[in-house]
Amino acid sequence: MAENETLESITEHERILQEIESTDTACVGPTLRSVYDDQPNAHRRFMEKLDARIRNHDREIEKMCNFHHQGFVDAITELLKVRADAEKLMGQVRETNQRLQEAGKEVMAQKEEVVRCRLQQRNMAVTVEKLQLCIPVLEMYSKLKEQLESKRYYAALKTMEQLENVYIPRVGQYRFCQIMAETLPKLRQEIKDVSMSDLKDFLESIRKHSDKIGETAMKQAQQHRTFISAMQRQANLGCTKPLYSLNGRTPTQHNGGLDIDGSAEEDDSEEEVLTAQDLVDFSPVYRCLHIYTVLGDRETFENYYRKQRKKQARLVLQPQSNMHETVEGYRKYFNQIVGFFVVEDHILHATEGLVTRAFTDELWNMALSKIIAVLRTHSSYCSDPDLVLELKNMIVIFADTLQGYGFTVNRLFDLLFEIRDQYNETLLKKWALVFREIFEQDNYSPIPVETEEEYRSVISRFPFHDAEIEKQPFPKKLPMSQSVPQMYTQVKEFIYASLKFSESLHRSSTEIDDMLRKSTNLLLTRTLSSCLQNLIKKPHIGLTELVQIIINTTHLEQACKYLEDFITNITNVSPETIHTTRLYGLATFKDARHSAEGEIYTKLNQKIDEFIQLADYEWGMAESDGRASGYLMDLINFLRSTFQVFTHLPNNNNDHAAMSGKVAQTACMSACKHLASSLMQMLLDPDLKQVSLGAIQQFNLDVIQCELFASSEPVPGFQGDTLQLAFIDLRQLLDLFMVWDWSTYLADYGQPTSKYLRVNPSTALALLEKMKDTSKKNNIFSQFRKNDRDKQKLIETVVKQLRSLVNGMSQHS
């Protein structure tokens, strides 16, 4: 067993030694560790084995040395022999080296100079090469500075773009290029700021020049309109000769531009046609637009521009508070608005997308609403028709000007129809003053004509034709007063004034004819009618003046057909056309005549009342004075003289005579009826408590004078006793009391053939009671008591029967 272990140990040691001999020394650690991991005496045995192996190798080394020793000795011998030659050769080498060193010193010096020069040459070449790359960059930067100084900002931006994309990348490693690259964004911002400042200056400039731009545009539009109107008139006249403007050129309008040829001064010197570009420098807005486009910020610029223009539009649309007072106020307002939109139209066509048609239309619609509201408000303050007409003309030119630039203006023409109504109102107010002045200056007497020239002058102003008057010799009188031809002329002037507003409204002749007729109807039915009514009601207008007014209105009524013909000749619209408005002057003058007639009757009645108030009856007198009262005789004399004036008015034809006669008859009948009614009321006045028989007799004398007046035919034309019937109620009442015929009255009451048919029981009762009270207090009936004391009882019986009749009438009612 021990022997086997020893054999294994020996074998293991051999293996370890072989590994040590064949393995790198750095890897022998694990191998040596295995020696210590074996049996306790393995280390000693391994050391013994190792020593044995070392001795074995030493013997082999010794054998090998012995084998090569002779060759080594021979080699040493040979080497010693060569040593002397080597020392000799070394000396020669040192000597040669010395000579070479002495000879190479100059070459080395030249070599260093050449190297230095070559280095400098190489550096210079590199420098030139780099400078050739840098110089274009510097030149471009210098060019950029020049462009900025000369304010060529768009070119400067292009130069910056080339610097950034082409030149700076080539030499980007240099410090100056880095500084330059850092400077370029700042320069861009400076360009944006400067261009924006220029844009603000531009916006301020167009604010200042909008007035002049608008004035020029409206002036040229008016010239173009005048030229077109002249061409139309020439075409209507059938002329073949071409019509030229004053400077010999035909005006034309270019795509909404301002340049319209054909404007010239009277001295044959051509007036330069100014355009928006002539008045305003648009380069700042173009430049700013290009700059922002290049910088990729176009949207910001567009929004800013549009926002600022909207603000300016609101400022332009804000009128002055006193704009309505003068034409210049309106003109300046329109010029500013036109100038604003002419600039916008130019920007629209000269730039691409800075403003769009939708934006300008939106701006115009906003402005149009504001303009209409402003004009509607301020025009309402205008009381001068001339100013309203000037406003209308300016609105038409304003609309035509903007229509030439493509803006819709229909609402402006609709506004003109509203202003037309206001214009008509101002005309009506003006003509009301004219009519009042004519009425105040009229003498209300027939027009005297001394010569044929005077006669022709009158009929040239008023369509009056009367064969009988024409046959009369001069001097003669025309039936109407001086106000009639003046009124007729003023109505025509009103029609002309109304026509002025209707011109240029782009309306048909039929519509213009209708407008003229309606406005003329307003003049006749409202203004003239009101003036006539006020005239008739004036206190100083007497009966003679009222009769003359009736004659005047008759002639004016007859002249209405000539006014219709006058309007027809102006508008060339046949009066037979369907829907043609007729003039209502007939009704106006008829109403005025009726009012004048009614005023005649009223004034007569008022005069009668004045005389009646002078009556001073002694109601308790025992017997009458035997003559009529003085107040009544004065009243009858007044009526007689008044109706004589009516009768002797100049009636140069049958129509006037019939009219005057009818008015006189009606007035006379009205006066008699009113006189009878007033006398009756006086007799039955509730405040009158007692009436004597003597007072009745005196009253009867006054009524007899009234009847005599009525029977004397103060106004011709009454048939029979028509006028006397006005006093029939009084006559029958007085006869009843004077005759004391109560039995007949009571017996025949209610019969158509009754002698006292017009006597009302209540009237008789009231008067009888007044006499009854007098009989009791003043003993009026003493004469009856002497003859028959039953008379008093008879009165009481009559009173009872009258009361019975009155009660029966009230119950029947």
NORBEL-V694206 format. One record per backbone hydrogen bond with DSSP energy under -0.5 kcal/mol. NH is the residue of the N-H (numbers start at 1). CO is the residue of the C=O. If there is no record, write none. Layout:
((NH CO) (NH CO))
This chain:
((5 1) (6 2) (7 3) (8 4) (9 5) (10 6) (11 7) (12 8) (13 9) (14 10) (15 11) (16 12) (17 13) (18 14) (19 15) (20 16) (21 17) (22 18) (23 19) (27 24) (28 25) (32 28) (33 29) (34 30) (35 31) (35 32) (36 32) (37 33) (38 35) (42 39) (45 41) (46 42) (47 43) (48 44) (49 45) (50 46) (51 47) (52 48) (53 49) (54 50) (55 51) (56 52) (57 53) (58 54) (59 55) (60 56) (61 57) (62 58) (63 59) (64 60) (65 61) (66 62) (67 63) (68 64) (69 65) (69 66) (72 68) (73 69) (74 70) (75 71) (76 72) (77 73) (78 74) (79 75) (80 76) (81 77) (82 78) (83 79) (84 80) (84 81) (85 81) (86 82) (87 83) (88 84) (89 85) (90 86) (91 87) (92 88) (93 89) (94 90) (95 91) (96 92) (97 93) (98 94) (99 95) (100 96) (101 97) (102 98) (103 99) (104 100) (105 101) (107 103) (108 104) (109 105) (110 106) (111 107) (112 108) (113 109) (114 110) (115 111) (116 112) (117 113) (118 114) (119 115) (120 116) (121 117) (122 118) (123 119) (124 120) (125 121) (126 122) (127 123) (128 124) (129 125) (130 126) (131 127) (132 128) (133 129) (134 130) (135 131) (136 132) (137 133) (138 134) (139 135) (140 136) (141 137) (142 138) (143 139) (144 140) (145 141) (146 142) (147 143) (148 144) (149 145) (150 146) (151 148) (152 147) (153 151) (156 152) (157 153) (158 154) (159 155) (160 156) (161 157) (162 158) (163 159) (164 160) (165 161) (166 162) (167 162) (168 163) (170 166) (170 167) (171 167) (171 168) (172 169) (174 171) (178 174) (179 175) (180 176) (181 177) (182 178) (183 179) (184 180) (185 181) (186 182) (187 183) (188 184) (189 185) (190 186) (191 187) (192 188) (193 189) (194 190) (195 191) (196 192) (197 193) (198 194) (199 195) (200 196) (201 197) (202 198) (203 199) (204 200) (205 201) (206 202) (207 203) (208 204) (209 205) (210 206) (213 209) (214 210) (215 211) (216 212) (217 213) (218 214) (219 215) (220 216) (221 217) (222 218) (223 219) (224 220) (225 221) (226 222) (227 223) (228 224) (229 225) (230 226) (231 227) (232 228) (233 229) (234 230) (235 231) (236 232) (237 233) (238 234) (238 235) (239 234) (245 249) (248 245) (255 253) (257 254) (260 258) (261 259) (265 269) (268 265) (270 268) (271 263) (272 270) (274 272) (279 275) (280 276) (282 280) (285 282) (286 282) (287 283) (288 284) (289 285) (290 286) (291 287) (292 288) (293 289) (294 290) (295 291) (296 293) (297 292) (301 297) (302 298) (303 299) (304 300) (305 301) (306 302) (307 303) (308 304) (309 305) (310 306) (311 307) (312 308) (313 309) (314 310) (315 311) (316 312) (317 313) (318 315) (319 317) (323 320) (325 322) (326 323) (330 326) (331 327) (332 328) (333 329) (334 330) (335 331) (336 332) (337 333) (338 334) (339 335) (340 336) (341 337) (342 338) (343 339) (344 340) (345 341) (346 342) (347 343) (348 344) (349 345) (350 346) (351 347) (353 351) (360 356) (361 357) (362 358) (363 359) (364 360) (365 361) (366 362) (367 363) (368 364) (369 365) (370 366) (371 367) (372 368) (373 369) (374 370) (375 371) (376 372) (377 373) (378 374) (379 375) (380 376) (381 378) (382 379) (385 383) (388 384) (389 385) (390 386) (391 387) (392 388) (393 389) (394 390) (395 391) (396 392) (397 393) (398 394) (399 395) (400 396) (401 397) (402 398) (403 399) (404 400) (405 402) (406 403) (407 402) (412 409) (413 409) (414 410) (415 411) (416 412) (417 413) (417 414) (418 414) (419 415) (420 416) (421 417) (422 418) (423 419) (424 420) (425 421) (426 422) (427 423) (428 424) (429 425) (430 426) (431 427) (432 428) (433 429) (434 430) (435 431) (436 432) (437 433) (438 434) (439 435) (440 436) (441 437) (442 438) (447 478) (447 480) (449 476) (455 451) (456 452) (457 453) (458 454) (459 455) (460 456) (461 457) (461 458) (462 458) (464 462) (465 463) (470 466) (471 467) (472 468) (472 469) (475 449) (476 449) (478 447) (484 481) (485 481) (486 482) (487 483) (488 484) (489 485) (490 486) (491 487) (492 488) (493 489) (494 490) (495 491) (496 492) (497 493) (498 494) (499 495) (500 496) (501 497) (502 498) (503 499) (505 502) (512 508) (513 509) (514 510) (515 511) (516 512) (517 513) (518 514) (519 515) (520 516) (521 517) (522 518) (523 519) (524 520) (525 521) (526 522) (527 522) (528 523) (529 524) (530 526) (531 527) (532 528) (533 529) (534 530) (535 531) (536 532) (537 533) (538 534) (538 535) (541 538) (542 540) (546 542) (547 543) (548 544) (549 545) (550 546) (551 547) (552 548) (553 549) (554 550) (555 551) (556 552) (557 553) (558 554) (559 555) (560 557) (561 558) (562 559) (563 559) (564 560) (565 561) (566 562) (567 563) (568 564) (569 565) (570 566) (571 567) (572 568) (573 568) (574 572) (577 574) (580 577) (588 584) (589 585) (590 586) (591 587) (592 588) (593 589) (594 590) (595 591) (596 592) (597 593) (598 594) (599 595) (600 596) (601 597) (602 598) (603 599) (604 600) (605 601) (606 602) (607 603) (608 604) (609 605) (610 606) (611 607) (612 608) (613 609) (614 611) (615 612) (619 617) (621 618) (633 629) (634 630) (635 631) (636 632) (637 633) (638 634) (639 635) (640 636) (641 637) (642 638) (643 639) (644 640) (645 641) (646 642) (647 643) (648 644) (649 646) (651 649) (652 650) (657 653) (658 654) (659 655) (660 656) (661 657) (662 658) (663 659) (664 660) (665 661) (666 662) (667 663) (668 664) (669 665) (670 666) (671 667) (672 668) (673 669) (674 670) (675 671) (676 672) (677 673) (678 674) (679 675) (680 676) (681 677) (682 678) (683 679) (684 680) (685 682) (688 685) (689 687) (691 770) (692 619) (694 621) (695 621) (696 692) (697 693) (698 694) (699 695) (700 696) (701 697) (702 698) (703 699) (704 700) (705 701) (706 702) (707 703) (708 704) (709 705) (710 706) (711 707) (712 708) (713 710) (714 709) (718 715) (720 718) (722 719) (725 721) (726 723) (727 724) (728 725) (731 727) (732 728) (733 729) (734 730) (735 731) (736 732) (737 733) (738 734) (739 735) (740 736) (741 736) (742 740) (745 741) (746 742) (747 743) (748 744) (749 745) (751 748) (754 751) (757 754) (759 756) (760 758) (764 760) (765 761) (766 762) (767 763) (768 764) (769 765) (770 766) (771 767) (772 768) (773 769) (774 770) (775 771) (776 772) (777 773) (778 774) (779 775) (780 774) (782 779) (783 780) (785 781) (786 782) (787 783) (788 784) (791 788) (792 789) (793 789) (794 790) (795 791) (796 792) (797 793) (798 794) (799 795) (800 796) (801 797) (802 798) (803 799) (804 800) (805 801) (806 802) (807 803) (808 804) (809 805) (810 806) (811 807) (812 808) (813 809))
